[in-house]
């Protein structure tokens, strides 16, 4: 403590300490907001899947946008690694990848070389990605692979330095047929019936409304409540990122040690993801208050003060492959999503977070939805937490 503070009366000392603490929070927030970072955004477009007897071909486009008003960013490198998911050994499948630049003011090279390009302020560029999967004689690629995960690595170069960013785009190659009403095997619950609905592995190329309509449209009746898991909704909204794209601050590296080892905030990248959402000042204040209250026996205050996203972030290994290698945030505006889909489908809609321990949290639901019914119906966790691929659950009152 500075010597000039010691001679002050106690109220003045407290006032000075509060002022210093406030200035420290302001410095943290400004440092976080003003640090140089790349403004480039990678946006996936539509992808098409073409099957032939011996091969599967996937093609689509990505757009790289620069929304900054002044900064120009170099894009010197980009590559794509096709990661295959299926129910058999896929080592025998060969994978060919082509990336063709679609710059608005330059022609692509015939040899396929990606030359360094400058994405000017408030401009964008694009690229076409083509992946061809083939198997040896007697092996049908289309039957072995059900999902393609495009692991994209692209370099941003500018005033912030050189950053290698990593994004993933999931392309479903197989989709199960929607369940027909006569084949539905309902499970009996407490004053209700429950029906888990299997879907394909969901990703950023899926539209949440179309997914709900496709897999539940022929089954729903007035009075039903259709639920979707918070993580599947979040990944369809593109709210996930690879840990390599996170730059943990000193604050994140220090505070993460105070969380339980199984918490998604117990790693520097997991906690930094929360800091990037709500700001370092709020996280620090919530951590200090939560730690102090926990010491006197009142738990859970950090999550109350830090906001809903603090409970919803899933760190690495927290979700199903291939998202188990990413950090998945909570969904954006789940309340508006529920209201919009409830009006469109004519049934109740809710976004939920359920685990095998009987914990049921209704993140959001449409007005008039019976949340008590959802707690009873979902307590046994009918959707599961493994690879069941049943992100939708239909609840029908008995």
HUTA-V375241 format. One record per backbone hydrogen bond with DSSP energy under -1.0 kcal/mol. NH is the residue of the N-H (numbers start at 1). CO is the residue of the C=O. E is the energy in kcal/mol with one decimal. If there is no record, write none. Layout:
NH|CO|E + NH|CO|E
This chain:
5|2|-1.3 + 8|5|-1.7 + 13|9|-2.2 + 14|10|-2.5 + 15|11|-2.1 + 16|12|-2.4 + 17|13|-2.6 + 18|14|-2.5 + 19|15|-2.1 + 20|16|-2.7 + 21|17|-2.5 + 22|18|-2.6 + 23|19|-2.4 + 24|20|-2.0 + 25|21|-2.2 + 26|22|-2.3 + 27|23|-2.4 + 28|24|-2.5 + 29|25|-2.5 + 30|26|-2.7 + 31|27|-2.7 + 32|28|-2.0 + 33|29|-2.4 + 34|30|-2.5 + 41|65|-2.4 + 43|63|-3.4 + 45|61|-2.8 + 48|59|-3.2 + 50|57|-3.1 + 52|55|-2.6 + 56|133|-2.3 + 57|50|-3.2 + 58|131|-3.0 + 59|48|-2.2 + 60|129|-2.0 + 62|127|-2.4 + 63|43|-2.9 + 64|125|-2.9 + 65|41|-2.7 + 66|123|-2.7 + 73|119|-2.0 + 74|157|-3.1 + 75|117|-3.4 + 79|153|-2.4 + 81|151|-2.4 + 83|149|-3.0 + 85|147|-2.4 + 93|90|-1.3 + 94|134|-3.3 + 96|132|-2.3 + 98|130|-2.5 + 100|128|-2.8 + 102|126|-3.0 + 112|109|-1.5 + 117|75|-1.1 + 119|73|-3.2 + 122|66|-1.4 + 123|120|-1.7 + 125|64|-2.3 + 127|62|-2.0 + 128|100|-2.8 + 129|60|-3.1 + 130|98|-2.6 + 131|58|-3.2 + 132|96|-2.5 + 133|56|-3.2 + 134|94|-1.9 + 135|54|-1.1 + 139|136|-2.3 + 145|141|-2.0 + 146|85|-2.2 + 147|85|-1.8 + 148|171|-2.6 + 149|83|-3.1 + 150|169|-3.1 + 151|81|-2.5 + 152|167|-3.3 + 153|79|-2.3 + 154|165|-2.1 + 155|77|-2.0 + 156|163|-3.2 + 157|74|-1.9 + 158|161|-2.2 + 161|158|-2.3 + 163|156|-3.0 + 165|154|-2.9 + 167|152|-2.5 + 169|150|-1.8 + 171|148|-3.5 + 173|146|-2.3 + 174|146|-1.6 + 183|180|-1.8 + 184|181|-1.1 + 187|194|-3.4 + 189|192|-3.0 + 191|189|-1.0 + 193|396|-2.7 + 194|187|-2.7 + 195|394|-2.3 + 197|392|-3.2 + 199|389|-2.4 + 206|203|-1.9 + 211|207|-2.2 + 212|208|-2.2 + 213|209|-2.2 + 214|210|-2.7 + 215|211|-2.2 + 216|212|-1.6 + 217|213|-1.5 + 219|216|-1.6 + 220|216|-1.8 + 224|221|-2.3 + 225|395|-2.4 + 226|348|-3.3 + 227|393|-2.8 + 228|350|-2.0 + 229|391|-1.5 + 230|352|-2.1 + 233|229|-1.7 + 234|230|-2.0 + 235|231|-2.4 + 236|232|-1.7 + 237|233|-1.3 + 238|235|-1.2 + 239|234|-2.6 + 240|238|-1.4 + 241|327|-1.8 + 245|242|-2.1 + 246|243|-1.8 + 253|249|-2.3 + 254|250|-1.7 + 255|251|-2.8 + 256|252|-1.9 + 257|254|-1.1 + 258|255|-2.0 + 259|256|-1.3 + 263|260|-2.4 + 266|263|-1.5 + 271|267|-2.5 + 272|268|-2.2 + 273|269|-1.8 + 274|270|-1.1 + 275|271|-2.3 + 276|272|-2.7 + 278|274|-2.5 + 279|275|-2.5 + 283|279|-1.5 + 284|280|-2.7 + 285|281|-2.4 + 286|282|-2.5 + 287|283|-2.4 + 288|284|-2.6 + 289|285|-2.6 + 290|286|-2.8 + 291|287|-2.5 + 292|288|-2.2 + 293|289|-2.5 + 294|290|-2.1 + 295|291|-1.6 + 297|294|-1.6 + 298|293|-2.7 + 304|300|-1.4 + 305|301|-2.5 + 306|302|-2.7 + 310|307|-1.3 + 311|308|-1.3 + 312|308|-1.0 + 313|309|-1.6 + 314|328|-3.1 + 317|324|-2.5 + 318|315|-2.3 + 323|320|-1.4 + 325|322|-1.4 + 326|323|-1.8 + 327|241|-3.1 + 328|314|-2.5 + 329|239|-2.4 + 337|333|-1.7 + 338|334|-2.2 + 339|335|-2.2 + 340|336|-2.4 + 341|337|-2.5 + 342|338|-2.4 + 343|339|-1.8 + 344|340|-1.7 + 345|341|-2.8 + 346|342|-2.0 + 348|224|-2.3 + 350|226|-2.0 + 351|364|-2.6 + 352|228|-2.2 + 353|361|-2.5 + 355|359|-1.5 + 358|355|-1.3 + 361|353|-2.2 + 363|351|-1.7 + 364|351|-1.4 + 366|349|-1.6 + 369|366|-1.9 + 371|369|-1.3 + 374|370|-1.3 + 375|371|-2.1 + 376|372|-1.8 + 377|373|-2.6 + 378|374|-2.7 + 381|378|-2.3 + 392|197|-1.1 + 393|227|-1.9 + 394|195|-2.6 + 395|225|-2.9 + 396|193|-2.9 + 398|191|-1.9
